[in-house]
Amino acid sequence: MRDDRRGGGGRGGSRQSGPREMHKATCADCGEETEVPFVPSPDRPVYCQECYQKHKPKRY
């Protein structure tokens, strides 16, 4: 019998369990330097933690 589990999509073994590599960026709102766990793209805004709270989508 196969062990089918729901909701496990994308959980291959490729993600490392160590600390994330952080990348420096400048907040598009306040101009403060911040660090993000992804490589910032020049065509998309990056926000610091405080400004992100103002811009993140609202959950319903």
Secondary structure, DSSP 8 states (H G I E B T S, - for coil): -----TT-TT--TTS--S----EEEE-TTT--EEEESS---TTS----HHHHHHHS----
